[in-house]
Amino acid sequence: MVIAVVLVLVFTLGGGASGVMNDYVSALSSQDANKLREVSCKQISDKDFAKGVERMKKNTQNLKIEMSLAGDVKEEGDKASAPIKAKVSGTLMGQKLDQDLTGTIEAQNGDNGWCVIGIEDTKPSGGSSGGSSGF
Protein backbone atom coordinates (compact mmCIF):
# COMPACT_ATOMS: atom_id res chain seq x y z
CA MET A 1 0.00 0.00 0.00
CA VAL A 2 2.81 2.46 0.88
CA ILE A 3 4.56 1.77 -2.45
CA ALA A 4 1.35 2.55 -4.36
CA VAL A 5 1.00 5.90 -2.54
CA VAL A 6 4.63 6.80 -3.27
CA LEU A 7 4.20 5.97 -6.96
CA VAL A 8 1.03 8.06 -7.19
CA LEU A 9 2.84 11.01 -5.58
CA VAL A 10 5.85 10.69 -7.88
CA PHE A 11 3.75 10.54 -11.02
CA THR A 12 1.27 13.23 -10.04
CA LEU A 13 3.57 15.68 -8.26
CA GLY A 14 6.58 15.23 -10.51
CA GLY A 15 9.78 13.39 -9.87
CA GLY A 16 12.76 11.94 -11.58
CA ALA A 17 14.09 13.33 -14.82
CA SER A 18 10.64 13.94 -16.26
CA GLY A 19 9.56 15.91 -13.20
CA VAL A 20 12.53 18.30 -13.20
CA MET A 21 12.29 18.76 -16.96
CA ASN A 22 8.60 19.65 -16.73
CA ASP A 23 9.33 22.00 -13.82
CA TYR A 24 12.13 23.64 -15.82
CA VAL A 25 10.07 24.31 -18.97
CA SER A 26 7.20 25.55 -16.82
CA ALA A 27 9.53 27.90 -14.92
CA LEU A 28 10.98 29.21 -18.19
CA SER A 29 7.49 29.86 -19.54
CA SER A 30 6.48 31.74 -16.39
CA GLN A 31 9.95 33.35 -16.04
CA ASP A 32 10.23 32.01 -12.49
CA ALA A 33 13.95 32.46 -11.76
CA ASN A 34 13.75 30.86 -8.30
CA LYS A 35 12.23 27.66 -9.71
CA LEU A 36 14.77 27.63 -12.55
CA ARG A 37 17.59 27.78 -10.01
CA GLU A 38 15.96 25.07 -7.90
CA VAL A 39 15.78 22.50 -10.75
CA SER A 40 19.00 23.50 -12.56
CA CYS A 41 22.31 21.82 -11.91
CA LYS A 42 24.49 24.25 -9.99
CA GLN A 43 27.09 24.83 -12.70
CA ILE A 44 27.59 28.50 -11.81
CA SER A 45 27.76 30.42 -8.55
CA ASP A 46 24.66 31.96 -7.00
CA LYS A 47 26.17 35.41 -7.63
CA ASP A 48 26.67 34.74 -11.36
CA PHE A 49 23.19 33.23 -11.59
CA ALA A 50 21.70 36.37 -10.02
CA LYS A 51 23.58 38.53 -12.54
CA GLY A 52 22.24 36.39 -15.38
CA VAL A 53 18.69 36.71 -14.05
CA GLU A 54 19.01 40.50 -13.97
CA ARG A 55 20.28 40.52 -17.57
CA MET A 56 17.44 38.21 -18.58
CA LYS A 57 14.84 40.43 -16.92
CA LYS A 58 16.27 43.54 -18.60
CA ASN A 59 16.41 41.97 -22.06
CA THR A 60 13.19 39.95 -21.94
CA GLN A 61 10.70 42.37 -20.39
CA ASN A 62 8.50 42.22 -23.47
CA LEU A 63 9.21 38.60 -24.36
CA LYS A 64 6.77 35.74 -23.98
CA ILE A 65 8.07 32.17 -23.94
CA GLU A 66 5.71 29.20 -24.11
CA MET A 67 7.71 26.01 -23.74
CA SER A 68 6.77 22.36 -23.33
CA LEU A 69 8.19 18.88 -23.70
CA ALA A 70 7.54 17.65 -27.23
CA GLY A 71 8.12 13.93 -26.67
CA ASP A 72 9.13 11.24 -24.25
CA VAL A 73 11.95 11.59 -21.75
CA LYS A 74 14.74 9.10 -22.50
CA GLU A 75 16.81 8.05 -19.51
CA GLU A 76 20.17 6.34 -20.00
CA GLY A 77 21.87 5.70 -16.67
CA ASP A 78 22.37 9.03 -14.92
CA LYS A 79 21.60 11.13 -18.03
CA ALA A 80 18.27 12.00 -19.60
CA SER A 81 17.03 14.03 -22.55
CA ALA A 82 13.77 15.00 -24.19
CA PRO A 83 12.70 17.09 -27.16
CA ILE A 84 11.20 20.49 -26.40
CA LYS A 85 9.25 23.02 -28.40
CA ALA A 86 8.90 26.71 -27.69
CA LYS A 87 6.98 29.66 -29.05
CA VAL A 88 8.90 32.91 -28.51
CA SER A 89 7.18 36.21 -29.22
CA GLY A 90 7.71 39.85 -28.31
CA THR A 91 10.79 42.04 -28.36
CA LEU A 92 14.31 40.90 -27.49
CA MET A 93 17.11 43.48 -27.39
CA GLY A 94 15.12 45.75 -29.70
CA GLN A 95 14.25 43.01 -32.22
CA LYS A 96 10.68 41.82 -32.74
CA LEU A 97 10.35 38.04 -32.53
CA ASP A 98 7.62 35.59 -33.41
CA GLN A 99 9.30 32.24 -33.74
CA ASP A 100 8.72 28.56 -33.08
CA LEU A 101 11.80 26.72 -31.81
CA THR A 102 12.73 23.12 -31.13
CA GLY A 103 15.57 21.71 -29.09
CA THR A 104 16.62 19.12 -26.56
CA ILE A 105 16.50 19.50 -22.79
CA GLU A 106 19.16 17.55 -20.89
CA ALA A 107 19.30 16.45 -17.26
CA GLN A 108 21.57 14.42 -15.03
CA ASN A 109 21.11 12.47 -11.84
CA GLY A 110 23.66 13.54 -9.24
CA ASP A 111 24.14 13.46 -5.50
CA ASN A 112 21.05 15.64 -4.95
CA GLY A 113 18.82 13.89 -7.51
CA TRP A 114 17.85 14.94 -11.00
CA CYS A 115 18.64 18.44 -12.26
CA VAL A 116 18.55 20.15 -15.64
CA ILE A 117 21.89 20.76 -17.37
CA GLY A 118 20.39 22.97 -20.07
CA ILE A 119 18.80 23.11 -23.48
CA GLU A 120 20.84 22.27 -26.56
CA ASP A 121 20.45 22.28 -30.33
CA THR A 122 17.78 24.97 -30.42
CA LYS A 123 16.70 25.90 -33.90
CA PRO A 124 13.68 27.33 -35.64
CA SER A 125 11.06 24.68 -36.35
CA GLY A 126 12.01 23.20 -39.70
CA GLY A 127 15.36 25.05 -39.61
CA SER A 128 18.87 23.72 -39.81
CA SER A 129 21.00 25.98 -37.60
CA GLY A 130 21.67 24.69 -34.10
CA GLY A 131 23.67 25.35 -31.00
CA SER A 132 23.31 26.03 -27.36
CA SER A 133 20.62 28.45 -26.25
CA GLY A 134 20.46 30.97 -23.47
CA PHE A 135 17.59 29.08 -21.85
LOFI-199557 format. One record per residue (C-alpha): y, x, z. Coordinates in steps of 0.001 Angstrom, whole numbers, padded with zeros to 6 digits, always signed. Each point is the difference from the previous one (the first is absolute). Layout:
! residues N
YXZ...
***
This chain:
! residues 135
+000000+000000+000000+002456+002810+000876-000689+001747-003325+000783-003207-001910+003347-000351+001818+000906+003635-000729-000838-000435-003693+002092-003166-000224+002951+001803+001606-000314+003015-002300-000159-002102-003141+002695-002480+000987+002451+002303+001770-000448+003007-002241-001844+003198+000638-001446+002978-001709+001392+001335-003240+000604-003447-001444+001968-001085+003064+002393+002969-000005+000458-000234-003760+000894-003693+000235+002346+000731+002907+001642+002801-002004+000674-002057-003145+001240-002880+002151+002345+002335+001902+001310+001452-003269+000654-003490-001352+001882-001014+003148+001605+003472+000352-001343+000283+003550+000457+003719+000731-001605-000203+003451-003197-001523-001407-000037+002543-002838+000159+002824+002540-002719-001631+002109-002561-000178-002845+000993+003212-001814-001677+003310+000651+002433+002185+001921+000573+002602-002709+003676+000496+000882+001920+000175+003261+001542-003100+001555+003450+001508-000633-000677+000503-003727-001512-003480-000228+003146-001498+001568+002161+001885-002525-002143-001340-002835+000321-003555+001328+003785+000324+000085+000030+001269-003599-002319-002835-001016+002227-002601+001656+003105+001422-001671-001568+000141-003466-002018-003218+000119+002420-002492+001554-000157-002199-003083-003616+000708-000892-002859-002435+000382-003572+001298+000038-002963-002360-000166-003194+001998+000372-003648-000938+000408-003480+001417-000368-001238-000650-003531-003710+000579+000558-002693+001012+002421+000346+002828+002504-002485+002786-000757-001048+002073+002993-001712+003360-000487-000643+001697+003324+003328+000503+001756+002104-000772-003117+000871-003332-001569+002031-001243-002945+000968-003260-001643+002084-001068-002971+003404-001504+000760+002529-001946-001995+003689-000346+000702+002956-001921-001353+003248+001919+000535+003300-001721-000703+003635+000526+000904+002190+003083-000051-001134+003517+000878+002578+002799+000098+002269-001985-002317-002737-000871-002513-001190-003571-000519-003782-000328+000208-002451-002731-000878-003354+001679-000334-003681-000576+000662-001833+003081+001266-003603+000922+000681-001406+002844+002039-002592+001052+002529+000377-000123+003772-001943+002664+001897-001104+000136+003634-002027+002267+002233-001952-000458+003191+001071+002555+002591-000080+000481+003742+002172-003091+000553-001743-002233-002555+001048-000971-003499+003498+000796-001258+001709-000097-003380+000608+003344-001723+002211-001498-002702+000140-001592-003417-000839+002043-003079+000011-000391-003762+002695-002671-000098+000929-001078-003474+001428-003025-001740-002648-002620-000714-001483+000947-003351+001848+003356+000093-001322+003509-000199+002250+002127+002207-001286+000670+003498+000660+002000+003098+000677-000363+003649+002426-002684+001102+002518-000163+002783-001889-002865+001620
***
